[in-house]
Amino acid sequence: MSPELPPVAAEVTAAAVAGLTSRLRKKLDAAVETFTAVPVVVKGAERRVRCGADAEVVLAPGPSGAVAETEQAVCSCLLAPRCLHLAAVLSACPVADADTAPAAAVVIDGDTVIDGEAAPEAQGARSAPATGTADGSVAAVPVPGDPGTPARTALTATQSAAARALWAAAVAALAAGVPAAGAVAQAELLRASHSARIAGLYRAEGAALRVVRGLRGVRARHDGHRLADLVADLRELLLTTALLISGAPDPVWVGSARRSYRPEGALRVHGVCREPVIAATGFGGVVTHVVSDDGRWFTVADVRPGGAARARGAATATVALGSGSVDHARLSRGGLLVSGATLSPDGRLGAGKGVRATPVAGRSWTSGPLAALFTRPLADAVGGGLGNALVNDSEQAARHRAGGLIGCDLVIVGAFDDHVLARELLPGGTDRSGLLLRLLPAHGHPGLAHTANLRRLASRPGLRLRAVGRPDPDRAATLRPLAVGPLPGGGTTTLRLPEEWLGHADLGYDRLEGAHLPPADALPETAGDPCVPPDPVAEAPLWRLRRLVEVAVSGGRRAVAQPARDGDRAGNAAALRRVGFRAAAELLTELSTEADRRGRDVFGRTEEADPGAYARVWLAAAVYLADTERALVRATWQP
């Protein structure tokens, strides 16, 4: 899609597609592909797309930057508004978050980052504060069924109908697969998601919007969109709607519409690092992580429309707290004394009218609450922070994003494939006593400095440093560092950062140069370290089930049925049973069998069996696979 096209509300796109005749619907996918390549003319706030000699689509976004009303999208052709041009252009636009507010609102990994208070939240429940501590531990994440979860309540008739409609749309998308889930199927998901929003099923609505974005990204082969992410989003949507339909679900599966901010009083916070943000919805910006004197973690966000360019420019943007006399670059290395602070459950500082902030001197990574971040071994710091895959990863990330960062002392071992190998330095231990882990860029966008900086660090095996980052929940013993600094007492074997950087480099913004690294001949040898740590997720034969689960999304039901007809089903199941994955073998067999099941209509003609039964089997396999792989990942963080 063109970066000039504004986000469009789900109901606007769904209404435009619903107004097409059956003949025009067959042409919609081809029209979307054609109009996506047409240049967008920007005239003030309007966006104009020339669709032919006598047809021009004009989009006039509202104050929020999104097209939220049908009157804001018009076409000059005679068939408007029931025309192919309008429906195709709207289908090519990014999907807007529900109830986009004038303050920036954007979903990042399933989590909504906002500027302001009581911002719209379309991504589900935020049930408890997720406070981390400065020693690196992560607070436990509540899951459905916990004693602290609010009591179950029965759904209303409207909510039940909306949940069933969304389940039916998701089942149809799963059965069709990516190639057949075009603009019409996506519009049905958007229509059902809007109905869920009206009915108060906010978590299901957020999952549906992510599925539509994932389908568009995979179909267009956009950079940054992975099939595995679409599988996870579709699993979340089917699981949420299935539990909603079942009767009286936990409130965590219903979700909440808004993030409430509570008064926090006076706070003194110290900057830790900056994290650039580039979202698939066209938003970009920066999130600065800060910590208070008592070890609690908070974030200050500045995310607005603009994508990668906005993310780069926000590095020095003014912090929207108080008088605005400090920018994010200074905040990440300084501090703030905040009065009248407001705080969201997931640790974000609000920017209400009553908030006042005064810049103060910050703390280095070697003193105060930040020093405790590097005192715990990684095995203890990560702990149970990777969570349970039954609760969607994005939900967990939202609850402990502010407290999910961990710190560690590392020695660089070298580069291997697409990652950097590093070994944990334990207090009082040798260079080979700690955990061997992988380092990957926190964001792979070429406009950010993550990849170049990691490549520079990999060029100095034996380099000692401190790192602050976030563990990757889907990869074995993998850390995605956000910032690095010199190791205290490292002498000539650690980083040599400029004084104005005040002891650390933000890997997304600050670019490391050769002068910042010690000479290669001054570093000790790292010989004897293994080339790569074991990866039980990649080595386990679960790839046989994973391949089938992903094929179901990428190719549809017929693609899953093909191995069953070719006789591959028994061989794959036998391979899983030989190594003890009996449940995986049974799920693989059942999924292949159900995909190939055929019924007969009243005239005796063959037809596909109930798509709901196939979706339930696929969902069982996807949930089992996610939970098993998450357990294997957690095991790799142990000594």
C-alpha positions as CSV (number, residue, x, y, z in Angstrom):
1,M,0.0,0.0,0.0
2,S,1.1,3.6,-0.6
3,P,2.4,5.3,2.5
4,E,0.4,8.4,1.5
5,L,-2.9,6.6,1.9
6,P,-4.6,7.3,5.3
7,P,-6.0,4.7,7.7
8,V,-9.6,3.8,7.1
9,A,-12.1,2.7,9.7
10,A,-13.2,-0.9,9.5
11,E,-16.9,-0.1,9.0
12,V,-16.2,2.3,6.1
13,T,-14.3,-0.3,4.1
14,A,-16.9,-3.0,4.9
15,A,-19.8,-0.7,3.8
16,A,-18.1,0.1,0.5
17,V,-17.5,-3.6,-0.3
18,A,-21.0,-4.6,0.8
19,G,-22.5,-2.1,-1.7
20,L,-20.9,-3.8,-4.7
21,T,-22.7,-6.2,-7.0
22,S,-21.6,-9.8,-7.2
23,R,-20.0,-9.1,-10.6
24,L,-17.9,-6.2,-9.2
25,R,-16.9,-8.2,-6.2
26,K,-15.2,-10.7,-8.5
27,K,-13.1,-7.8,-9.9
28,L,-12.2,-6.3,-6.6
29,D,-8.9,-8.0,-5.9
30,A,-7.6,-7.1,-9.3
31,A,-8.7,-3.5,-8.9
32,V,-7.0,-3.3,-5.5
33,E,-3.7,-4.4,-7.0
34,T,-4.1,-1.9,-9.9
35,F,-5.0,1.1,-7.8
36,T,-2.3,0.3,-5.2
37,A,0.3,1.2,-7.9
38,V,-1.3,4.5,-8.8
39,P,0.4,7.6,-7.4
40,V,-1.4,9.4,-4.6
41,V,-1.8,13.1,-5.0
42,V,-1.7,15.0,-1.7
43,K,-3.6,18.3,-1.6
44,G,-3.6,19.7,1.9
45,A,-5.4,17.1,4.1
46,E,-7.0,15.4,1.1
47,R,-5.6,12.3,-0.7
48,R,-6.6,11.9,-4.4
49,V,-6.3,8.7,-6.4
50,R,-7.0,8.9,-10.2
51,C,-8.7,5.6,-11.1
52,G,-9.5,6.4,-14.7
53,A,-10.4,9.2,-17.2
54,D,-13.7,10.0,-15.4
55,A,-13.1,8.6,-11.9
56,E,-11.1,10.1,-9.0
57,V,-11.4,8.9,-5.4
58,V,-10.9,11.7,-2.8
59,L,-10.1,10.8,0.8
60,A,-10.5,13.5,3.4
61,P,-9.3,12.2,6.8
62,G,-10.7,13.7,10.0
63,P,-8.7,15.3,12.8
64,S,-7.5,11.9,13.9
65,G,-5.8,11.3,10.6
66,A,-8.1,8.5,9.7
67,V,-11.1,8.2,7.4
68,A,-13.8,7.4,10.0
69,E,-17.0,8.4,8.1
70,T,-18.4,7.3,4.8
71,E,-18.7,11.0,3.8
72,Q,-15.0,11.4,4.0
73,A,-14.4,9.0,1.0
74,V,-16.1,9.9,-2.3
75,C,-15.7,9.0,-5.9
76,S,-16.5,11.1,-9.0
77,C,-17.8,8.3,-11.1
78,L,-21.5,7.8,-11.9
79,L,-21.9,4.6,-9.9
80,A,-20.6,6.1,-6.7
81,P,-20.8,5.3,-3.8
82,R,-21.5,1.7,-5.0
83,C,-18.6,1.7,-7.3
84,L,-15.5,-0.5,-7.7
85,H,-13.1,2.5,-7.6
86,L,-14.1,3.5,-4.1
87,A,-14.2,0.0,-2.7
88,A,-10.8,-0.9,-4.1
89,V,-9.0,2.3,-2.9
90,L,-10.5,1.9,0.6
91,S,-9.4,-1.8,0.6
92,A,-5.9,-0.7,-0.3
93,C,-5.7,1.7,2.7
94,P,-4.3,0.7,6.1
95,V,-6.9,-0.5,8.7
96,A,-7.5,2.2,11.3
97,D,-7.7,1.4,15.0
98,A,-11.2,1.7,16.4
99,D,-12.2,5.1,17.7
100,T,-8.9,6.7,16.7
101,A,-8.5,9.8,18.9
102,P,-6.8,13.0,18.0
103,A,-4.0,12.0,20.4
104,A,-1.8,9.4,18.7
105,A,-3.0,5.8,19.1
106,V,-1.3,2.9,17.5
107,V,-1.0,-0.8,17.9
108,I,2.5,-2.1,18.4
109,D,2.8,-5.8,18.6
110,G,-0.8,-5.9,19.6
111,D,-0.3,-3.1,22.2
112,T,-1.8,0.4,21.8
113,V,0.7,3.2,22.5
114,I,-0.9,6.6,23.1
115,D,-0.2,10.2,23.9
116,G,-2.7,11.4,26.4
117,E,-5.1,9.9,28.9
118,A,-8.1,7.6,28.6
119,A,-7.1,6.7,25.0
120,P,-9.1,4.2,23.0
121,E,-8.0,0.6,23.4
122,A,-9.0,-1.9,20.8
123,Q,-6.7,-4.7,21.7
124,G,-8.3,-6.4,24.6
125,A,-8.0,-6.4,28.4
126,R,-5.3,-4.8,30.4
127,S,-6.3,-6.5,33.6
128,A,-3.5,-5.6,36.0
129,P,-0.5,-3.3,36.4
130,A,2.6,-5.0,35.0
131,T,5.3,-3.6,37.2
132,G,8.8,-4.9,36.8
133,T,11.6,-4.3,39.3
134,A,15.0,-2.8,38.8
135,D,16.7,-6.1,39.6
136,G,15.4,-7.5,36.3
137,S,12.5,-9.7,37.5
138,V,9.2,-9.5,35.7
139,A,5.9,-9.5,37.5
140,A,3.7,-12.5,36.9
141,V,1.1,-12.1,34.1
142,P,-2.5,-12.9,35.1
143,V,-4.2,-15.4,32.9
144,P,-7.8,-16.4,32.6
145,G,-9.0,-18.3,35.6
146,D,-6.7,-16.6,38.2
147,P,-8.2,-15.8,41.5
148,G,-7.7,-12.1,40.9
149,T,-9.6,-12.1,37.6
150,P,-13.1,-10.5,37.8
151,A,-16.1,-12.8,38.0
152,R,-17.5,-14.4,34.9
153,T,-20.6,-12.9,33.5
154,A,-23.0,-14.2,30.8
155,L,-22.9,-12.5,27.4
156,T,-25.9,-10.7,26.1
157,A,-27.8,-11.8,23.1
158,T,-26.2,-9.1,21.0
159,Q,-22.7,-10.1,22.2
160,S,-23.4,-13.7,21.4
161,A,-24.6,-12.9,17.9
162,A,-21.5,-10.7,17.3
163,A,-19.2,-13.5,18.6
164,R,-20.8,-16.1,16.3
165,A,-20.6,-13.8,13.3
166,L,-16.9,-13.1,13.9
167,W,-16.3,-16.8,14.4
168,A,-18.0,-17.6,11.1
169,A,-15.9,-14.9,9.3
170,A,-12.7,-16.2,10.8
171,V,-13.5,-19.8,9.9
172,A,-14.2,-18.8,6.3
173,A,-10.8,-17.0,6.2
174,L,-9.1,-20.1,7.6
175,A,-10.8,-22.5,5.2
176,A,-10.0,-20.2,2.2
177,G,-6.3,-19.6,3.0
178,V,-4.3,-16.5,2.1
179,P,-4.7,-16.8,-1.7
180,A,-8.5,-16.9,-1.5
181,A,-8.9,-14.5,1.4
182,G,-9.0,-11.4,-0.7
183,A,-10.7,-8.0,-0.2
184,V,-14.2,-9.5,0.1
185,A,-13.3,-12.0,2.8
186,Q,-11.3,-9.2,4.6
187,A,-14.3,-6.9,4.4
188,E,-16.4,-9.6,6.0
189,L,-13.9,-9.7,8.9
190,L,-14.0,-6.0,9.2
191,R,-17.8,-5.9,9.2
192,A,-17.8,-8.6,11.9
193,S,-15.1,-6.8,13.9
194,H,-17.1,-3.6,13.9
195,S,-20.2,-5.5,15.2
196,A,-18.0,-6.9,17.9
197,R,-16.9,-3.4,18.8
198,I,-20.4,-2.2,19.1
199,A,-21.3,-5.2,21.3
200,G,-18.4,-4.6,23.6
201,L,-16.2,-7.5,22.5
202,Y,-13.0,-5.4,22.3
203,R,-10.4,-8.2,22.4
204,A,-12.0,-10.1,19.6
205,E,-12.3,-6.9,17.6
206,G,-8.6,-6.2,18.0
207,A,-7.7,-9.7,17.0
208,A,-9.8,-9.4,13.9
209,L,-8.1,-6.2,12.8
210,R,-4.7,-7.8,13.2
211,V,-5.8,-10.7,11.1
212,V,-6.9,-8.4,8.3
213,R,-3.6,-6.5,8.5
214,G,-1.7,-9.8,8.4
215,L,-3.6,-11.1,5.4
216,R,-2.9,-7.9,3.5
217,G,0.7,-8.0,4.4
218,V,1.3,-11.6,3.5
219,R,-0.6,-11.3,0.3
220,A,1.4,-8.3,-0.7
221,R,4.6,-9.8,0.6
222,H,5.4,-6.7,2.6
223,D,8.7,-6.6,4.5
224,G,8.1,-7.2,8.2
225,H,5.1,-9.4,7.8
226,R,5.6,-13.1,8.7
227,L,3.3,-16.0,8.1
228,A,4.0,-17.1,11.7
229,D,2.5,-13.8,12.9
230,L,-0.6,-14.3,10.9
231,V,-1.0,-17.8,12.3
232,A,-0.7,-16.4,15.9
233,D,-3.3,-13.7,15.2
234,L,-5.7,-16.1,13.6
235,R,-5.2,-18.5,16.5
236,E,-6.0,-15.6,18.9
237,L,-9.1,-14.7,17.0
238,L,-10.5,-18.2,16.9
239,L,-9.6,-18.9,20.5
240,T,-11.2,-15.7,21.7
241,T,-14.4,-16.1,19.8
242,A,-14.7,-19.8,20.6
243,L,-14.5,-19.0,24.4
244,L,-17.0,-16.2,24.0
245,I,-19.5,-18.4,22.3
246,S,-19.0,-21.1,25.0
247,G,-21.1,-19.2,27.5
248,A,-19.8,-17.1,30.4
249,P,-16.1,-16.4,29.5
250,D,-13.6,-14.8,31.7
251,P,-13.7,-11.0,31.3
252,V,-10.1,-11.1,30.0
253,W,-11.5,-12.6,26.8
254,V,-14.1,-9.8,26.5
255,G,-11.6,-7.0,26.8
256,S,-12.0,-3.3,27.7
257,A,-12.5,-0.3,25.5
258,R,-10.3,2.2,27.3
259,R,-7.2,2.3,29.3
260,S,-7.9,4.1,32.5
261,Y,-5.3,6.3,34.1
262,R,-5.1,6.6,37.8
263,P,-3.4,9.4,39.8
264,E,0.1,8.6,40.9
265,G,1.2,11.8,42.6
266,A,4.8,12.8,42.6
267,L,7.4,10.7,40.8
268,R,11.1,11.0,40.2
269,V,12.1,8.9,37.1
270,H,15.5,8.2,35.5
271,G,15.9,7.5,31.8
272,V,17.2,4.0,30.7
273,C,16.9,4.0,26.9
274,R,14.9,4.9,23.8
275,E,13.1,2.4,21.6
276,P,12.0,3.4,18.0
277,V,8.6,2.2,17.0
278,I,7.4,1.5,13.4
279,A,3.9,0.0,13.3
280,A,2.2,-1.8,10.4
281,T,-0.6,0.7,10.6
282,G,1.6,3.5,9.3
283,F,2.4,5.0,12.7
284,G,5.9,5.7,14.0
285,G,7.7,7.3,17.0
286,V,9.6,6.5,20.1
287,V,9.1,5.0,23.5
288,T,11.5,6.0,26.3
289,H,11.9,3.6,29.2
290,V,12.4,5.1,32.6
291,V,12.7,3.8,36.1
292,S,11.7,5.4,39.5
293,D,13.8,5.6,42.6
294,D,11.9,2.7,44.1
295,G,12.6,0.4,41.1
296,R,9.3,0.7,39.2
297,W,9.4,0.8,35.4
298,F,7.4,3.3,33.3
299,T,7.3,4.4,29.6
300,V,6.8,7.7,27.9
301,A,5.5,7.3,24.4
302,D,5.4,9.6,21.4
303,V,3.8,7.7,18.5
304,R,1.9,9.4,15.6
305,P,1.2,8.9,11.9
306,G,4.4,8.9,9.8
307,G,5.9,5.4,9.8
308,A,9.7,5.1,9.6
309,A,10.4,8.8,9.0
310,R,8.4,9.7,12.1
311,A,10.3,7.1,14.1
312,R,13.7,8.6,13.1
313,G,12.5,12.1,13.7
314,A,11.0,11.3,17.1
315,A,14.5,10.5,18.5
316,T,14.8,14.2,19.5
317,A,11.1,15.1,19.8
318,T,9.9,17.0,22.8
319,V,8.5,14.9,25.6
320,A,4.8,15.6,26.0
321,L,4.9,16.0,29.8
322,G,4.7,19.2,31.6
323,S,6.4,22.3,30.1
324,G,8.0,20.3,27.2
325,S,11.5,21.5,28.0
326,V,13.2,18.1,27.5
327,D,13.3,15.8,24.5
328,H,13.4,12.0,24.4
329,A,17.2,12.0,23.7
330,R,17.8,13.9,26.9
331,L,15.2,12.0,28.9
332,S,16.8,8.6,28.1
333,R,20.0,9.9,29.7
334,G,18.5,12.2,32.3
335,G,15.5,12.3,34.5
336,L,12.2,14.0,35.3
337,L,10.6,15.1,38.5
338,V,6.9,14.7,37.8
339,S,4.0,16.2,39.9
340,G,0.4,15.2,39.4
341,A,1.5,12.1,37.4
342,T,-1.1,9.8,36.0
343,L,-0.4,6.1,35.2
344,S,-2.0,3.5,33.0
345,P,-2.2,-0.1,34.2
346,D,0.6,-1.1,31.8
347,G,3.0,1.5,33.1
348,R,2.6,4.5,30.7
349,L,2.8,8.0,32.1
350,G,-0.1,10.2,31.0
351,A,0.2,13.7,29.6
352,G,-2.9,15.3,31.1
353,K,-3.3,19.0,31.7
354,G,-2.5,18.7,35.4
355,V,0.9,17.0,34.9
356,R,4.0,19.0,35.5
357,A,7.5,17.8,34.8
358,T,10.9,19.3,35.6
359,P,14.2,18.0,34.1
360,V,16.6,16.6,36.7
361,A,19.9,14.8,36.5
362,G,19.7,11.1,35.6
363,R,21.4,8.1,37.0
364,S,24.1,6.0,35.3
365,W,23.7,2.2,34.8
366,T,26.2,1.7,37.7
367,S,24.3,3.5,40.4
368,G,20.9,3.7,42.0
369,P,18.0,1.5,41.0
370,L,19.6,0.7,37.6
371,A,22.6,-1.0,39.1
372,A,20.4,-3.7,40.5
373,L,19.3,-4.5,37.0
374,F,22.6,-6.2,36.3
375,T,23.0,-8.2,39.5
376,R,20.7,-11.2,38.7
377,P,21.6,-14.1,36.4
378,L,19.6,-14.2,33.2
379,A,17.9,-17.5,34.3
380,D,16.4,-15.7,37.3
381,A,15.7,-12.4,35.5
382,V,13.7,-14.0,32.6
383,G,12.0,-16.4,35.0
384,G,8.3,-16.7,34.1
385,G,8.3,-13.5,32.1
386,L,7.9,-15.3,28.8
387,G,4.4,-16.2,29.9
388,N,1.9,-18.7,28.6
389,A,1.1,-18.8,24.9
390,L,-2.6,-19.5,25.7
391,V,-2.8,-15.8,26.5
392,N,-1.9,-14.0,23.4
393,D,1.7,-12.7,23.2
394,S,0.5,-9.2,22.5
395,E,-1.6,-9.2,25.6
396,Q,1.3,-10.3,27.7
397,A,3.6,-7.8,26.1
398,A,1.1,-5.0,26.9
399,R,1.0,-6.0,30.6
400,H,4.8,-6.2,31.2
401,R,6.2,-4.0,28.4
402,A,7.3,-1.4,30.9
403,G,8.8,-4.0,33.3
404,G,9.9,-6.6,30.7
405,L,13.4,-5.3,30.1
406,I,16.3,-7.2,31.5
407,G,19.9,-6.2,31.9
408,C,23.0,-8.4,31.7
409,D,26.8,-8.3,31.4
410,L,28.0,-10.0,28.2
411,V,31.1,-10.9,26.3
412,I,30.8,-11.1,22.5
413,V,31.7,-14.5,21.0
414,G,31.1,-13.7,17.3
415,A,28.6,-13.8,14.5
416,F,26.7,-16.8,13.3
417,D,24.1,-16.7,10.5
418,D,21.7,-13.8,11.2
419,H,22.6,-13.3,14.9
420,V,25.4,-12.4,17.2
421,L,26.5,-14.9,19.8
422,A,27.3,-13.6,23.3
423,R,28.0,-15.3,26.6
424,E,26.7,-14.0,29.9
425,L,29.3,-12.8,32.4
426,L,28.3,-13.9,35.9
427,P,29.6,-12.1,39.0
428,G,32.7,-13.8,40.2
429,G,32.5,-16.4,37.3
430,T,34.7,-17.1,34.3
431,D,33.9,-16.1,30.7
432,R,32.6,-19.6,30.1
433,S,30.4,-19.9,33.2
434,G,27.3,-18.0,31.9
435,L,24.6,-18.7,29.5
436,L,25.3,-18.6,25.8
437,L,22.6,-16.7,24.0
438,R,21.8,-15.1,20.6
439,L,21.5,-11.3,20.0
440,L,19.1,-10.1,17.3
441,P,18.1,-6.6,16.2
442,A,15.1,-5.3,18.1
443,H,13.8,-3.9,14.8
444,G,15.1,-4.9,11.3
445,H,14.0,-1.8,9.5
446,P,16.9,-0.5,7.3
447,G,16.3,3.1,8.4
448,L,17.1,2.2,12.0
449,A,20.6,1.5,13.4
450,H,19.9,-1.8,15.2
451,T,21.3,-4.1,12.5
452,A,24.4,-2.0,11.8
453,N,25.2,-1.7,15.4
454,L,25.0,-5.4,16.1
455,R,27.1,-6.0,13.0
456,R,29.7,-3.6,14.5
457,L,29.7,-5.4,17.9
458,A,30.1,-8.8,16.2
459,S,33.3,-7.6,14.6
460,R,35.0,-7.6,18.1
461,P,35.0,-11.1,19.6
462,G,36.0,-10.8,23.3
463,L,34.3,-7.3,23.7
464,R,32.7,-6.9,27.1
465,L,29.7,-4.8,27.6
466,R,26.4,-4.2,29.4
467,A,23.1,-4.6,27.6
468,V,19.5,-3.8,28.3
469,G,16.9,-5.6,26.1
470,R,13.9,-7.8,25.9
471,P,13.9,-11.6,25.6
472,D,12.4,-13.0,22.4
473,P,9.5,-15.3,23.4
474,D,9.6,-17.3,20.2
475,R,13.3,-18.1,19.9
476,A,15.6,-20.2,22.0
477,A,17.7,-18.0,24.5
478,T,17.5,-14.9,22.3
479,L,17.8,-11.3,23.5
480,R,16.9,-8.3,21.5
481,P,19.0,-5.5,22.9
482,L,17.8,-1.9,23.0
483,A,20.9,-0.3,24.5
484,V,24.5,-1.1,25.4
485,G,27.1,0.5,27.6
486,P,30.6,-0.1,28.8
487,L,31.2,-2.8,31.4
488,P,32.4,-1.3,34.7
489,G,36.0,-2.4,35.3
490,G,36.3,-3.6,31.7
491,G,39.4,-1.5,31.1
492,T,40.6,-1.8,27.5
493,T,38.2,-4.6,26.6
494,T,34.9,-2.6,26.7
495,L,33.2,0.2,24.8
496,R,34.6,3.7,24.6
497,L,31.5,5.9,24.2
498,P,31.4,9.7,23.8
499,E,30.9,11.7,27.0
500,E,27.7,13.2,25.6
501,W,26.1,9.8,25.4
502,L,26.4,9.6,29.3
503,G,27.3,5.9,29.5
504,H,25.1,4.1,27.0
505,A,24.2,3.9,23.4
506,D,20.6,3.5,22.2
507,L,21.0,0.9,19.5
508,G,18.0,2.1,17.4
509,Y,19.4,5.7,17.1
510,D,23.0,6.0,18.1
511,R,25.4,4.6,15.6
512,L,28.5,2.9,16.9
513,E,31.8,3.6,15.0
514,G,35.2,2.0,15.0
515,A,36.4,4.6,17.5
516,H,33.8,3.4,20.0
517,L,35.3,-0.1,20.1
518,P,38.7,-1.3,21.5
519,P,41.3,-2.5,19.0
520,A,40.9,-6.2,18.0
521,D,44.4,-7.1,19.3
522,A,43.5,-5.7,22.8
523,L,40.7,-8.3,23.3
524,P,41.2,-11.7,24.8
525,E,40.7,-14.9,22.8
526,T,37.3,-16.5,22.9
527,A,38.4,-19.8,21.4
528,G,36.7,-22.9,22.8
529,D,33.2,-21.5,22.7
530,P,30.7,-23.6,20.8
531,C,29.6,-22.2,17.4
532,V,26.0,-22.0,18.2
533,P,23.9,-23.0,21.3
534,P,21.3,-25.7,21.0
535,D,17.9,-24.8,19.7
536,P,15.3,-27.4,20.9
537,V,12.5,-25.6,19.0
538,A,14.3,-26.0,15.7
539,E,15.7,-29.4,16.4
540,A,12.4,-31.0,17.7
541,P,10.3,-32.8,15.1
542,L,7.4,-30.4,15.9
543,W,8.2,-28.8,12.6
544,R,6.0,-31.5,11.0
545,L,2.9,-30.2,12.9
546,R,4.0,-26.6,12.5
547,R,4.3,-27.0,8.7
548,L,0.7,-28.3,8.5
549,V,-0.7,-25.6,10.8
550,E,1.0,-22.9,8.6
551,V,0.0,-24.6,5.4
552,A,-3.6,-24.4,6.6
553,V,-3.3,-20.6,6.7
554,S,-1.2,-20.1,3.6
555,G,-3.0,-22.5,1.4
556,G,-6.4,-23.2,2.9
557,R,-8.2,-26.4,3.7
558,R,-7.5,-28.1,0.4
559,A,-3.7,-27.7,0.9
560,V,-4.0,-29.5,4.2
561,A,-6.0,-32.3,2.7
562,Q,-3.4,-33.0,0.0
563,P,-0.8,-34.7,2.3
564,A,-3.6,-37.0,3.6
565,R,-4.4,-38.1,0.1
566,D,-0.7,-38.6,-0.8
567,G,-0.1,-40.9,2.2
568,D,2.3,-38.5,4.0
569,R,0.1,-38.3,7.1
570,A,1.1,-41.7,8.6
571,G,4.8,-41.0,8.1
572,N,4.7,-37.7,9.8
573,A,2.6,-39.0,12.7
574,A,4.9,-42.0,13.2
575,A,8.0,-39.7,13.3
576,L,6.4,-37.6,16.1
577,R,5.4,-40.7,18.1
578,R,8.9,-42.1,17.9
579,V,10.3,-39.2,19.9
580,G,7.4,-39.0,22.4
581,F,5.2,-36.3,20.9
582,R,2.1,-38.5,20.9
583,A,-0.3,-35.6,21.3
584,A,1.2,-33.8,18.3
585,A,0.9,-37.0,16.3
586,E,-2.8,-37.3,17.1
587,L,-3.5,-33.7,16.3
588,L,-1.6,-34.0,13.0
589,T,-3.7,-37.0,12.0
590,E,-6.9,-35.5,13.1
591,L,-6.2,-32.2,11.3
592,S,-5.4,-34.0,8.0
593,T,-8.4,-36.3,8.3
594,E,-10.8,-33.4,9.0
595,A,-9.4,-31.4,6.2
596,D,-10.1,-34.2,3.7
597,R,-13.5,-35.0,5.1
598,R,-16.3,-34.7,2.6
599,G,-20.1,-34.8,3.0
600,R,-22.9,-35.1,0.5
601,D,-25.8,-32.8,-0.1
602,V,-29.4,-33.9,-0.6
603,F,-28.7,-34.7,-4.2
604,G,-25.7,-37.0,-3.3
605,R,-23.1,-34.5,-4.6
606,T,-19.9,-34.3,-2.6
607,E,-19.2,-31.1,-0.6
608,E,-16.8,-30.0,2.2
609,A,-17.9,-31.0,5.7
610,D,-18.7,-28.5,8.5
611,P,-16.0,-25.8,8.3
612,G,-16.5,-25.2,12.0
613,A,-15.3,-28.7,13.0
614,Y,-12.2,-28.2,10.8
615,A,-11.5,-24.8,12.5
616,R,-11.8,-26.4,16.0
617,V,-9.3,-29.1,15.1
618,W,-6.9,-26.5,13.6
619,L,-7.2,-24.4,16.7
620,A,-6.4,-27.3,19.0
621,A,-3.3,-28.0,17.0
622,A,-2.2,-24.4,17.0
623,V,-2.7,-23.9,20.7
624,Y,-0.8,-27.1,21.5
625,L,2.0,-26.1,19.2
626,A,2.3,-22.6,20.7
627,D,2.3,-23.8,24.3
628,T,4.8,-26.6,23.6
629,E,7.2,-24.4,21.8
630,R,7.0,-21.7,24.5
631,A,7.9,-24.4,27.1
632,L,10.9,-25.4,25.0
633,V,12.0,-21.7,24.8
634,R,11.7,-21.2,28.5
635,A,13.9,-24.2,29.1
636,T,16.7,-22.7,27.0
637,W,17.0,-19.8,29.5
638,Q,18.0,-22.2,32.3
639,P,21.7,-23.2,33.0
